[in-house]
Amino acid sequence: MPVEITWWGHATATVRDSGVAVLTDPLFVRRLAHLRRRRGPVPPPAAARADIAVVSHLHADHLHLGSLARLAPGTRLLVPWGAGRAVPGLRRVAGVRGLRVTEVRPGDEVAVGAVRLRAVPAAHDGRRLPYGPRRVPALGYVVHGEATTYFAGDTGLFDGMAEAVGPCDVALLPVGGWGPYLGHGHLDARRAAQALARLGAVSAVPVHYGTYWPIGMDAVRPHEFHAPGDEFVRHAERLAPLASVHLLGHGESVRLEAAR
């Protein structure tokens, strides 16, 4: 049975493997603070239906309470350790919606049906901004089913990345952001291709680009909004020539066979 990846925009995707739907970093809004969705419609209600959702870190474009409130009652939700203390609203949303929240650290594993999810480290400031009174780790997740799929969340390159993730068939890698400049702890298109080469994944799907952009900045370095996906393809051809890159539009899916 192949794994199916659907990209809804930004870091939000659905990974379907062995009959289990895993939803990553749900974000289902047209506007978030100073950001506006400039490409692709807001994901439909079906996008919020999953057996389990995972949150990589506490930034509002990854842990968005209004979007979590759209999950079906009883949905499992994995969040970084300490998220409940750092974001009190998370407990309120979970209580109202009946979400089953589990806080995880790197190395923790959770089973859902025939799928096993493993939290792995990420090189990113995972605090709830702008203040973040408590440090909470940023995470990636590895989905082990018929295939092995790595969702990187937000991360920079770090020593031991390949060892932490382990062998994987598919890598969902961030290749951009929501502004003309990327700070520390992010992958741009070139660094994402370097990560792909380190991981040795057979297939890659670029995410975290081309969706949200600051209001009023439409004319400021617009290529930074549009270009990261194509740039990732170009860099991957050079740095990871054996990998297949699948450039998805918003709401598009790809089915991939496990190679291991």
C-alpha positions in Angstrom: 0.0 0.0 0.0 1.5 3.4 -1.0 1.7 6.4 1.3 -0.3 9.4 0.1 0.8 13.0 0.9 -1.6 15.9 0.5 -0.2 19.4 1.0 -2.7 22.0 2.2 -0.3 24.9 2.3 2.4 26.2 4.7 3.4 23.3 7.0 0.0 21.6 6.9 -0.1 18.2 5.2 -1.9 14.9 5.5 0.1 11.7 5.5 -2.0 8.6 4.8 -0.4 5.3 5.5 -1.8 1.9 6.4 -5.3 3.4 6.7 -4.2 6.1 9.2 -4.4 9.8 8.5 -1.7 12.0 10.1 -2.2 15.7 10.0 0.8 18.0 10.4 0.7 21.6 12.0 -2.9 22.4 11.2 -3.4 26.0 9.9 -6.8 26.7 8.4 -7.1 30.4 8.2 -7.0 33.1 5.6 -5.3 35.6 7.8 -3.0 35.2 10.8 -1.9 38.5 12.5 0.1 40.3 9.8 0.1 37.4 7.4 -2.4 36.8 4.6 -2.9 33.6 2.6 -1.9 34.6 -0.9 -2.0 31.2 -2.6 -4.5 28.4 -2.5 -7.9 28.4 -0.8 -8.4 27.8 2.9 -8.3 24.0 3.3 -11.8 22.4 3.2 -13.4 20.8 6.3 -12.2 17.4 5.1 -8.6 18.5 5.7 -9.3 18.7 9.4 -10.3 15.1 9.6 -7.5 12.9 10.8 -6.8 10.0 13.2 -3.9 12.0 14.8 -2.5 15.5 14.4 1.0 16.6 15.3 2.4 20.0 16.2 6.1 20.6 15.7 6.5 23.7 17.8 4.6 26.6 19.5 4.9 29.4 17.0 1.4 30.6 16.1 1.6 29.5 12.4 2.3 25.9 13.6 0.3 25.7 16.9 -2.9 27.6 15.9 -5.6 27.3 18.5 -8.5 28.2 16.1 -7.4 25.5 13.7 -7.0 22.9 16.4 -10.6 23.7 17.3 -11.7 22.5 13.9 -10.4 18.9 14.6 -13.0 16.3 15.2 -13.8 15.5 18.9 -11.6 12.7 20.1 -8.7 13.4 17.7 -5.3 12.4 19.1 -2.9 15.4 19.2 0.8 15.2 19.8 2.5 18.4 21.0 6.0 19.2 22.3 6.6 18.6 26.0 5.6 21.6 28.0 3.1 23.0 25.5 0.2 22.8 27.9 2.0 25.1 30.4 3.3 27.5 27.8 0.0 27.9 25.9 -2.9 27.8 28.4 -5.4 28.1 25.6 -4.3 24.7 24.4 -5.9 23.1 27.4 -9.1 25.0 26.9 -9.4 24.0 23.2 -8.6 20.4 24.0 -11.2 20.3 26.8 -14.0 21.9 24.7 -13.2 19.7 21.6 -12.4 16.5 23.5 -8.9 16.3 21.9 -6.6 13.6 23.4 -3.4 15.5 23.9 0.0 13.8 24.5 3.1 15.8 25.1 6.2 14.2 23.7 10.0 14.6 23.8 12.5 13.5 21.2 12.6 9.7 21.1 9.0 9.2 22.4 6.8 7.0 20.3 3.0 6.8 20.0 1.1 4.1 18.1 -2.1 4.7 16.2 -3.6 1.7 14.4 -0.9 0.2 12.2 1.2 3.4 12.3 3.9 4.4 14.8 4.9 8.0 15.3 8.3 9.0 16.7 9.3 12.5 17.8 12.7 13.6 16.7 14.7 16.8 17.5 14.7 20.0 15.4 17.1 22.9 15.4 14.6 25.7 15.9 13.5 28.1 18.6 10.3 26.4 19.7 9.1 29.1 22.2 5.7 30.7 22.0 6.5 34.1 20.6 6.9 37.0 21.2 7.9 36.2 24.8 7.9 32.5 25.3 8.4 32.4 29.1 9.1 28.7 29.0 11.5 26.9 26.6 9.7 24.1 24.8 11.6 21.9 22.3 10.8 22.1 18.6 10.2 18.7 17.1 10.0 16.8 13.9 8.0 13.5 13.5 8.7 10.3 11.7 5.7 8.2 10.6 6.4 4.5 10.4 3.9 2.5 8.5 4.1 0.8 5.1 6.5 3.6 4.3 8.6 5.8 6.6 7.8 9.5 6.3 9.7 12.3 8.0 7.9 15.6 8.7 10.7 18.1 9.6 8.4 20.9 11.1 10.7 23.9 11.2 14.4 23.2 11.5 17.9 24.2 10.4 20.5 21.7 9.5 22.1 20.0 12.5 24.8 17.5 13.3 23.2 14.0 13.7 20.1 14.8 11.7 20.3 11.7 9.6 21.0 9.5 12.7 18.1 11.0 14.6 15.6 10.5 11.8 16.9 7.2 10.6 16.2 5.7 7.1 13.2 7.2 5.5 11.3 6.9 2.2 9.7 10.3 2.1 10.9 13.7 3.5 8.5 16.7 4.0 11.0 19.5 4.2 10.5 23.3 4.8 12.1 25.2 1.9 11.1 28.8 2.7 9.0 30.9 5.1 6.5 33.8 5.2 8.8 36.7 4.7 11.7 37.9 2.5 14.3 36.7 5.0 14.8 33.5 6.9 16.3 33.7 10.4 18.4 31.1 12.2 17.0 27.7 12.5 15.3 27.5 9.1 16.0 25.6 5.9 16.0 27.5 2.6 15.9 25.7 -0.7 19.6 25.0 -0.8 19.9 23.8 2.8 16.8 21.7 2.4 18.4 20.0 -0.5 21.5 19.4 1.7 19.2 17.9 4.3 17.7 15.6 1.7 21.1 14.4 0.7 22.0 13.7 4.3 18.8 11.8 4.9 19.0 9.7 1.7 15.2 9.8 1.3 13.9 8.4 -2.0 11.2 11.1 -2.3 10.7 14.6 -1.1 7.8 17.1 -0.9 8.7 20.7 -0.2 6.5 22.6 2.2 6.5 25.8 4.3 6.6 28.3 1.4 4.3 30.0 -1.1 1.3 30.3 1.1 1.4 33.2 3.6 3.0 36.6 3.1 3.0 39.8 5.2 0.3 42.2 4.4 1.6 45.2 2.4 4.7 43.3 1.2 3.3 41.9 -2.0 5.8 43.9 -4.1 8.8 43.3 -1.8 11.1 40.6 -3.2 8.1 38.7 -4.5 10.4 36.0 -5.9 11.1 35.0 -2.3 7.4 34.0 -2.1 7.2 32.1 -5.4 10.6 30.6 -6.0 11.6 28.3 -3.1 9.8 25.2 -4.5 11.5 25.4 -7.9 14.8 26.4 -6.3 14.6 23.3 -4.1 14.0 21.1 -7.2 17.1 22.6 -8.8 19.3 22.2 -5.8 18.1 18.7 -5.2 19.0 17.7 -8.7 22.6 18.6 -8.0 22.9 17.5 -4.3 20.5 14.5 -4.1 20.3 13.3 -7.7 18.8 9.9 -6.8 15.8 11.5 -5.0 12.5 12.3 -6.7 11.0 15.7 -5.7 7.3 16.1 -5.9 6.3 19.8 -6.2 2.6 19.9 -5.1 0.1 22.7 -5.5 -2.2 23.6 -2.6 -4.6 20.7 -2.0 -2.8 18.4 -4.4 -1.7 14.8 -3.5 0.9 12.3 -4.5 1.0 8.6 -3.9 4.4 7.1 -3.3 5.6 3.5 -2.9 7.9 2.5 -0.1 11.4 1.8 -1.4 12.7 -0.1 1.6 
